[in-house]
Amino acid sequence: MTSGWSLWRFFSVVWFDGRLPVERIRFNNIDALIVNIPTKNYIPFWKGRHWYTILRQANGKFYNLDSKLDKPEEITDIAKYCHGLLAKTADSNQIFLVGKSDPSLYVSTE
């Protein structure tokens, strides 16, 4: 985990170190996740990246807001979803944790 920076004025964003176990993420303190994944382009030498957001609603459920989806999709097990993303380390997937509380509360130290 690296130190967070202020997003606008009310949110903090922290990069999650994918070498750590996903179980360290304190999802109850997270309002959203920003996901960055490599994309396959039509130009062979061009390596693009795709960004999308996973948002936690007031009911506590997480929704995938990826623009490539027809509509938002509920993520029933956010830890399992993140584990699947980060298991693909060769693809260098990245997750950023977004919240309104102290960024040190986003990831446990143990």
DSSP file (Angstrom, degrees, kcal/mol; ACC not computed):
  #  RESIDUE AA STRUCTURE BP1 BP2  ACC     N-H-->O    O-->H-N    N-H-->O    O-->H-N    TCO  KAPPA ALPHA  PHI   PSI    X-CA   Y-CA   Z-CA
    1    1 A M              0   0    0      0, 0.0     2,-0.2     0, 0.0    15,-0.2   0.000 360.0 360.0 360.0 138.2    0.0    0.0    0.0
    2    2 A T        -     0   0    0     13,-1.0    13,-0.1     1,-0.1    15,-0.0  -0.693 360.0 -77.7-110.2 169.8    1.2    3.5   -0.8
    3    3 A S        -     0   0    0     -2,-0.2    12,-0.3    11,-0.1    -1,-0.1  -0.333  50.7-122.6 -66.5 149.9    0.1    6.7    0.7
    4    4 A G        -     0   0    0     10,-0.1     2,-0.3    -3,-0.1    10,-0.2  -0.375  16.0-144.6 -88.2 168.3   -3.2    8.1   -0.6
    5    5 A W  E     -A   13   0A   0      8,-1.2     8,-1.6    -2,-0.1     2,-0.4  -0.930  29.7 -96.0-129.7 158.2   -3.9   11.4   -2.2
    6    6 A S  E     -A   12   0A   0     -2,-0.3     2,-0.7     6,-0.2     6,-0.2  -0.604  28.6-154.4 -79.5 124.7   -6.9   13.6   -1.9
    7    7 A L  E >> S-A   11   0A   0      4,-2.6     4,-1.6    -2,-0.4     3,-0.6  -0.897  71.0 -42.0 -99.5 115.3   -9.5   13.2   -4.7
    8    8 A W  T 34 S-     0   0    0     -2,-0.7    -2,-0.1     1,-0.2     0, 0.0  -0.515 105.6 -59.8  57.5-118.5  -11.3   16.4   -4.9
    9    9 A R  T 34 S+     0   0    0     -2,-0.4    -1,-0.2     3,-0.0    -3,-0.0   0.536 129.4  45.2-130.5 -14.6  -11.9   17.2   -1.3
   10   10 A F  T <4 S+     0   0    0     -3,-0.6     2,-0.3    -4,-0.0    -2,-0.1   0.532  98.8  64.2-115.4  -8.7  -13.9   14.4    0.2
   11   11 A F  E  <  -A    7   0A   0     -4,-1.6    -4,-2.6    87,-0.0     2,-0.4  -0.851  56.4-152.4-121.5 153.8  -12.3   11.2   -1.0
   12   12 A S  E     -AB   6  99A   0     87,-2.9    87,-2.0    -2,-0.3     2,-0.4  -0.955  10.6-155.3-119.7 145.3   -9.0    9.4   -0.5
   13   13 A V  E     -AB   5  98A   0     -8,-1.6    -8,-1.2    -2,-0.4     2,-0.4  -0.978  10.5-176.3-123.7 132.3   -7.5    7.0   -3.1
   14   14 A V  E     - B   0  97A   0     83,-2.5    83,-3.6    -2,-0.4     2,-0.3  -0.995  24.4-129.5-130.8 130.7   -5.0    4.3   -2.2
   15   15 A W  E     - B   0  96A   0     -2,-0.4   -13,-1.0   -12,-0.3     2,-0.6  -0.635  25.1-136.4 -74.4 132.1   -3.3    1.9   -4.6
   16   16 A F  E     - B   0  95A   0     79,-2.7     2,-0.8    -2,-0.3    79,-0.5  -0.824  13.6-128.0 -93.5 124.9   -3.6   -1.7   -3.4
   17   17 A D    >   -     0   0    0     -2,-0.6     3,-2.4     1,-0.2    77,-0.1  -0.609  14.9-152.3 -72.3 107.8   -0.4   -3.7   -3.6
   18   18 A G  T 3  S+     0   0    0     -2,-0.8    -1,-0.2     1,-0.3     4,-0.1   0.570  89.0  71.4 -62.4 -10.4   -1.5   -6.8   -5.5
   19   19 A R  T 3  S+     0   0    0      2,-0.1    -1,-0.3     3,-0.0    -2,-0.1   0.680  86.4  82.0 -77.7 -16.8    1.2   -8.8   -3.9
   20   20 A L  S <  S-     0   0    0     -3,-2.4     2,-0.1     1,-0.1    -4,-0.0  -0.528  97.6 -94.8 -82.9 153.9   -0.8   -8.6   -0.6
   21   21 A P    >   -     0   0    0      0, 0.0     3,-2.0     0, 0.0     4,-0.2  -0.454  26.0-128.8 -68.2 141.6   -3.7  -11.0    0.0
   22   22 A V  G >  S+     0   0    0      1,-0.3     3,-2.2     2,-0.2    -2,-0.0   0.786 103.0  76.8 -59.3 -27.9   -7.1   -9.6   -0.9
   23   23 A E  G 3  S+     0   0    0      1,-0.3    -1,-0.3     3,-0.1    85,-0.1   0.666  82.6  67.9 -60.3 -15.1   -8.3  -10.5    2.5
   24   24 A R  G <  S+     0   0    0     -3,-2.0    84,-2.9    83,-0.1     2,-0.3   0.691  75.8  99.8 -77.9 -18.2   -6.4   -7.5    3.8
   25   25 A I  B <   -G  107   0B   0     -3,-2.2     2,-1.3    -4,-0.2    82,-0.2  -0.540  69.4-144.9 -70.9 128.9   -8.8   -5.1    2.1
   26   26 A R    >   -     0   0    0     80,-3.0     3,-2.3    -2,-0.3     4,-0.3  -0.719  19.7-178.0 -94.2  85.4  -11.4   -3.8    4.6
   27   27 A F  G >  S+     0   0    0     -2,-1.3     3,-1.2     1,-0.3    -1,-0.2   0.743  75.1  67.8 -61.2 -24.7  -14.3   -3.6    2.2
   28   28 A N  G 3  S+     0   0    0      1,-0.2    -1,-0.3    -3,-0.1    78,-0.1   0.700 103.4  46.2 -68.7 -16.8  -16.5   -2.1    4.9
   29   29 A N  G <  S+     0   0    0     -3,-2.3    72,-0.4    76,-0.2     2,-0.4   0.381  97.1  92.5-100.5   1.2  -14.4    1.1    4.8
   30   30 A I    <   -     0   0    0     -3,-1.2    69,-0.2    -4,-0.3     3,-0.1  -0.818  45.7-177.9-103.8 133.5  -14.3    1.3    1.0
   31   31 A D  S    S-     0   0    0     67,-2.8    25,-2.7    -2,-0.4     2,-0.3   0.696  72.5  -8.4 -96.5 -25.4  -16.9    3.3   -1.1
   32   32 A A  E     -DC  55  98A   0     66,-1.8    66,-2.8    23,-0.2     2,-0.4  -0.984  55.9-138.0-162.3 162.7  -15.5    2.4   -4.5
   33   33 A L  E     -DC  54  97A   0     21,-2.7    21,-2.9    -2,-0.3     2,-0.5  -0.990  11.5-149.9-126.5 139.9  -12.7    0.7   -6.3
   34   34 A I  E     -DC  53  96A   0     62,-2.6    62,-2.6    -2,-0.4     2,-0.4  -0.959  18.4-159.1-108.4 124.6  -11.1    2.0   -9.5
   35   35 A V  E     -DC  52  95A   0     17,-3.3    17,-2.1    -2,-0.5     2,-0.5  -0.863   9.9-169.6-110.3 136.9   -9.8   -0.9  -11.7
   36   36 A N  E     +DC  51  94A   0     58,-2.4    58,-2.6    -2,-0.4    15,-0.2  -0.981  15.5 168.0-127.6 118.0   -7.2   -0.6  -14.3
   37   37 A I  E     -D   50   0A   0     13,-2.6    13,-3.5    -2,-0.5    56,-0.1  -0.934  37.5-103.4-130.1 151.5   -6.6   -3.5  -16.7
   38   38 A P  E     -D   49   0A   0      0, 0.0     2,-0.3     0, 0.0    11,-0.3  -0.403  36.8-150.9 -68.2 150.2   -4.7   -4.0  -20.0
   39   39 A T  E     -D   48   0A   0      9,-2.2     9,-0.7    -2,-0.1     2,-0.6  -0.890  13.7-121.6-121.5 155.3   -6.8   -4.1  -23.1
   40   40 A K        -     0   0    0     -2,-0.3     2,-0.2     7,-0.1     7,-0.1  -0.850  34.8-166.8 -95.0 124.8   -6.2   -5.8  -26.4
   41   41 A N        -     0   0    0     -2,-0.6     5,-0.0     5,-0.4     6,-0.0  -0.636  33.2-119.2-108.5 166.7   -6.1   -3.3  -29.3
   42   42 A Y  S    S+     0   0    0     -2,-0.2    -1,-0.1     1,-0.1     3,-0.1   0.702 100.3  76.7 -76.0 -19.7   -6.3   -3.7  -33.0
   43   43 A I  S >  S-     0   0    0      1,-0.1     3,-1.5     3,-0.1    -2,-0.2  -0.844  78.1-148.8 -93.4 114.8   -2.8   -2.2  -33.3
   44   44 A P  T 3  S+     0   0    0      0, 0.0    -1,-0.1     0, 0.0    -3,-0.1   0.809  92.5  44.1 -57.2 -36.7   -0.3   -4.9  -32.3
   45   45 A F  T 3  S+     0   0    0     -3,-0.1     2,-0.6     2,-0.0    -3,-0.0   0.510  93.7  93.9 -89.7  -3.2    2.3   -2.6  -30.8
   46   46 A W    <   -     0   0    0     -3,-1.5     2,-0.8    -5,-0.0    -5,-0.4  -0.799  57.1-164.5 -94.7 120.8   -0.1   -0.4  -28.9
   47   47 A K        -     0   0    0     -2,-0.6     2,-0.2    -7,-0.1    -7,-0.1  -0.878  16.1-178.8-107.5 104.5   -0.7   -1.4  -25.3
   48   48 A G  E     -D   39   0A   0     -2,-0.8    -9,-2.2    -9,-0.7     2,-0.3  -0.462  15.0-143.6 -96.8 170.9   -3.8    0.3  -24.0
   49   49 A R  E     -D   38   0A   0    -11,-0.3     2,-0.4    -2,-0.2   -13,-0.0  -0.975   4.9-145.7-134.6 149.1   -5.4    0.2  -20.6
   50   50 A H  E     -D   37   0A   0    -13,-3.5   -13,-2.6    -2,-0.3     2,-0.4  -0.952  11.0-160.4-118.4 134.1   -9.1    0.2  -19.6
   51   51 A W  E     +D   36   0A   0     -2,-0.4     2,-0.3   -15,-0.2   -15,-0.2  -0.898  17.4 160.9-112.5 140.3  -10.4    1.9  -16.4
   52   52 A Y  E     -D   35   0A   0    -17,-2.1   -17,-3.3    -2,-0.4     2,-0.4  -0.979  27.9-122.5-152.2 166.7  -13.7    1.2  -14.7
   53   53 A T  E     -D   34   0A   0     -2,-0.3    12,-2.9   -19,-0.2     2,-0.5  -0.857   5.2-158.9-115.3 143.6  -15.3    1.7  -11.4
   54   54 A I  E     -DE  33  64A   0    -21,-2.9   -21,-2.7    -2,-0.4     2,-0.4  -0.993  24.2-162.4-115.0 121.9  -16.9   -0.6   -8.9
   55   55 A L  E     -DE  32  63A   0      8,-2.5     8,-2.5    -2,-0.5     2,-0.6  -0.868  15.0-140.8-113.5 136.2  -19.2    1.4   -6.6
   56   56 A R  E     - E   0  62A   0    -25,-2.7     6,-0.2    -2,-0.4     2,-0.1  -0.846  23.8-148.5 -93.0 124.9  -20.7    0.4   -3.2
   57   57 A Q    >   -     0   0    0      4,-2.9     3,-2.3    -2,-0.6    -1,-0.0  -0.315  32.3 -95.1 -84.0 171.9  -24.3    1.5   -2.9
   58   58 A A  T 3  S+     0   0    0      1,-0.3    -1,-0.1     2,-0.1    -2,-0.0   0.765 124.1  62.9 -59.7 -26.6  -26.0    2.5    0.3
   59   59 A N  T 3  S-     0   0    0      2,-0.1    -1,-0.3     1,-0.1     3,-0.1   0.461 118.4-111.6 -78.8   0.2  -27.3   -1.0    0.7
   60   60 A G  S <  S+     0   0    0     -3,-2.3     2,-0.2     1,-0.3    -2,-0.1   0.343  76.2 129.7  88.5  -6.6  -23.7   -2.3    1.0
   61   61 A K        -     0   0    0     -5,-0.1    -4,-2.9     1,-0.0     2,-0.4  -0.577  53.2-132.7 -84.4 145.5  -23.7   -4.1   -2.4
   62   62 A F  E     -EF  56  75A   0     13,-0.7    13,-3.0    -6,-0.2     2,-0.4  -0.774  19.1-163.6 -97.8 141.8  -21.0   -3.5   -4.9
   63   63 A Y  E     -EF  55  74A   0     -8,-2.5    -8,-2.5    -2,-0.4     2,-0.6  -0.987  18.8-131.4-128.9 135.3  -21.8   -2.8   -8.6
   64   64 A N  E     -EF  54  73A   0      9,-3.4     9,-1.7    -2,-0.4   -10,-0.2  -0.756  20.3-175.4 -83.5 117.7  -19.5   -3.0  -11.6
   65   65 A L        +     0   0    0    -12,-2.9   -11,-0.1    -2,-0.6    -1,-0.1   0.052  22.7 155.3-102.9  23.9  -20.0    0.2  -13.6
   66   66 A D    >   -     0   0    0      1,-0.2     3,-1.8   -13,-0.1   -14,-0.1  -0.282  44.7-138.8 -55.3 128.9  -17.7   -0.8  -16.5
   67   67 A S  T 3  S+     0   0    0      1,-0.3    -1,-0.2     3,-0.0   -15,-0.1   0.663  99.9  68.0 -65.7 -15.9  -18.8    1.1  -19.7
   68   68 A K  T 3  S+     0   0    0      3,-0.0    -1,-0.3     2,-0.0     2,-0.2   0.578  87.1  84.9 -80.3  -8.6  -18.3   -2.1  -21.7
   69   69 A L  S <  S-     0   0    0     -3,-1.8     4,-0.0     1,-0.1     0, 0.0  -0.617  82.3-130.1 -89.4 152.8  -21.3   -3.7  -19.9
   70   70 A D  S    S-     0   0    0     -2,-0.2    -1,-0.1     1,-0.2    -3,-0.0   0.852  90.4  -6.8 -67.8 -34.7  -24.8   -3.2  -21.1
   71   71 A K  S    S-     0   0    0     -7,-0.1    -1,-0.2    -5,-0.0    -5,-0.1  -0.967  95.7 -70.8-153.5 162.0  -25.9   -2.2  -17.6
   72   72 A P        -     0   0    0      0, 0.0     2,-0.4     0, 0.0    -7,-0.2  -0.273  48.6-147.1 -57.7 143.2  -24.3   -2.2  -14.1
   73   73 A E  E     -F   64   0A   0     -9,-1.7    -9,-3.4    -4,-0.0     2,-0.2  -0.950  10.7-124.0-118.1 133.8  -23.8   -5.6  -12.7
   74   74 A E  E     -F   63   0A   0     -2,-0.4     2,-0.7   -11,-0.2   -11,-0.3  -0.523  16.7-145.5 -71.4 137.8  -24.0   -6.6   -9.0
   75   75 A I  E     -F   62   0A   0    -13,-3.0   -13,-0.7    -2,-0.2     3,-0.3  -0.925  12.2-170.4-104.5 110.5  -20.9   -8.2   -7.6
   76   76 A T  S    S+     0   0    0     -2,-0.7     2,-0.4     1,-0.3    -1,-0.1   0.809  80.3  30.1 -75.7 -29.4  -22.1  -10.7   -5.0
   77   77 A D     >  +     0   0    0      1,-0.1     4,-2.3     2,-0.0    -1,-0.3  -0.810  65.7 179.9-132.1  92.1  -18.7  -11.5   -3.6
   78   78 A I  H  > S+     0   0    0     -2,-0.4     4,-2.5    -3,-0.3     5,-0.2   0.847  82.5  53.8 -63.9 -36.1  -16.3   -8.5   -3.9
   79   79 A A  H  > S+     0   0    0      2,-0.2     4,-2.4     1,-0.2    -1,-0.2   0.928 110.6  46.2 -65.1 -43.7  -13.4  -10.3   -2.3
   80   80 A K  H  > S+     0   0    0      2,-0.2     4,-2.2     1,-0.2    -2,-0.2   0.901 111.8  52.4 -64.1 -41.0  -13.6  -13.2   -4.8
   81   81 A Y  H  X S+     0   0    0     -4,-2.3     4,-1.8     1,-0.2    -2,-0.2   0.937 112.2  44.7 -59.9 -48.2  -13.9  -10.7   -7.6
   82   82 A C  H  X S+     0   0    0     -4,-2.5     4,-2.6     1,-0.2     5,-0.2   0.873 109.8  55.6 -66.2 -37.0  -10.8   -8.8   -6.6
   83   83 A H  H  X S+     0   0    0     -4,-2.4     4,-1.6     1,-0.2    -1,-0.2   0.923 107.5  49.9 -60.9 -43.0   -8.9  -12.0   -6.0
   84   84 A G  H  < S+     0   0    0     -4,-2.2     4,-0.4     1,-0.2    -1,-0.2   0.883 111.2  49.3 -62.6 -39.2   -9.7  -13.0   -9.6
   85   85 A L  H >< S+     0   0    0     -4,-1.8     3,-0.9     1,-0.2     8,-0.3   0.936 115.3  42.1 -63.8 -46.7   -8.5   -9.7  -10.9
   86   86 A L  H 3< S+     0   0    0     -4,-2.6     3,-0.3     1,-0.2    -1,-0.2   0.652  98.3  73.0 -81.1 -14.7   -5.2   -9.8   -8.9
   87   87 A A  T 3< S+     0   0    0     -4,-1.6     2,-0.9     1,-0.3     3,-0.3   0.711  86.8  69.9 -68.2 -18.1   -4.5  -13.4   -9.7
   88   88 A K    X > +     0   0    0     -3,-0.9     3,-1.4    -4,-0.4     5,-0.8  -0.416  59.0 149.6 -95.0  57.0   -3.7  -12.3  -13.2
   89   89 A T  G > 5 +     0   0    0     -2,-0.9     3,-1.4    -3,-0.3    -1,-0.2   0.783  64.2  66.2 -65.0 -26.2   -0.5  -10.5  -12.2
   90   90 A A  G 3 5S+     0   0    0     -3,-0.3    -1,-0.3     1,-0.3    -2,-0.1   0.816 100.9  51.2 -63.6 -27.0    1.1  -11.2  -15.6
   91   91 A D  G < 5S-     0   0    0     -3,-1.4    -1,-0.3   -53,-0.0    -2,-0.2   0.502 109.3-131.2 -85.2  -4.5   -1.6   -8.8  -17.0
   92   92 A S  T < 5 -     0   0    0     -3,-1.4    -3,-0.2    -4,-0.3     2,-0.1   0.894  33.7-175.6  53.6  48.7   -0.6   -6.2  -14.4
   93   93 A N      < -     0   0    0     -5,-0.8     2,-0.4    -8,-0.3   -56,-0.2  -0.472   7.2-156.1 -68.4 145.7   -4.2   -5.5  -13.2
   94   94 A Q  E     - C   0  36A   0    -58,-2.6   -58,-2.4    -2,-0.1     2,-0.4  -0.952  10.8-162.5-128.3 145.6   -4.4   -2.7  -10.7
   95   95 A I  E     -BC  16  35A   0    -79,-0.5   -79,-2.7    -2,-0.4     2,-0.4  -0.996   1.5-165.5-128.3 133.5   -6.9   -1.8   -8.0
   96   96 A F  E     -BC  15  34A   0    -62,-2.6   -62,-2.6    -2,-0.4     2,-0.4  -0.967  15.9-140.5-115.2 133.7   -7.3    1.6   -6.3
   97   97 A L  E     -BC  14  33A   0    -83,-3.6   -83,-2.5    -2,-0.4     2,-0.4  -0.805  16.8-165.2 -97.8 132.3   -9.3    1.8   -3.1
   98   98 A V  E     +BC  13  32A   0    -66,-2.8   -67,-2.8    -2,-0.4   -66,-1.8  -0.953  20.3 142.6-121.6 133.4  -11.6    4.9   -2.7
   99   99 A G  E     -B   12   0A   0    -87,-2.0   -87,-2.9    -2,-0.4   -69,-0.1  -0.970  51.5-124.7-158.9 174.0  -13.2    6.0    0.5
  100  100 A K  S    S+     0   0    0     -2,-0.3     2,-0.1   -71,-0.3   -70,-0.1   0.475  86.7  73.1-102.0  -6.6  -14.2    8.9    2.7
  101  101 A S  S    S-     0   0    0    -72,-0.4    -2,-0.1     1,-0.2   -89,-0.1  -0.280 104.0 -52.8 -99.2-173.6  -12.4    7.8    5.8
  102  102 A D    >   -     0   0    0      1,-0.2     3,-2.4    -2,-0.1     4,-0.2  -0.427  48.9-134.9 -59.9 124.3   -8.7    7.7    6.8
  103  103 A P  G >  S+     0   0    0      0, 0.0     3,-1.6     0, 0.0     4,-0.4   0.741 101.3  70.3 -58.1 -23.6   -6.8    5.8    4.1
  104  104 A S  G 3  S+     0   0    0      1,-0.3     3,-0.3     2,-0.1    -2,-0.1   0.661  91.9  61.2 -68.5 -12.3   -5.0    3.8    6.7
  105  105 A L  G <  S+     0   0    0     -3,-2.4    -1,-0.3     1,-0.2   -76,-0.2   0.465  85.8  76.5 -89.9  -2.6   -8.3    2.0    7.4
  106  106 A Y  S <  S+     0   0    0     -3,-1.6   -80,-3.0     1,-0.2     2,-0.4   0.804 100.9  31.4 -79.5 -29.6   -8.6    0.6    3.9
  107  107 A V  B    S-G   25   0B   0     -4,-0.4   -82,-0.2    -3,-0.3    -1,-0.2  -0.995  79.8-130.5-133.5 130.0   -6.1   -2.2    4.2
  108  108 A S        -     0   0    0    -84,-2.9    -3,-0.1    -2,-0.4   -84,-0.0  -0.436  13.1-134.3 -76.1 154.6   -5.2   -4.1    7.4
  109  109 A T              0   0    0      1,-0.2    -1,-0.1    -2,-0.1   -85,-0.1   0.589 360.0 360.0 -84.1 -11.1   -1.6   -4.5    8.4
  110  110 A E              0   0    0    -86,-0.1    -1,-0.2     0, 0.0   -86,-0.0   0.363 360.0 360.0-122.9 360.0   -2.0   -8.2    9.1
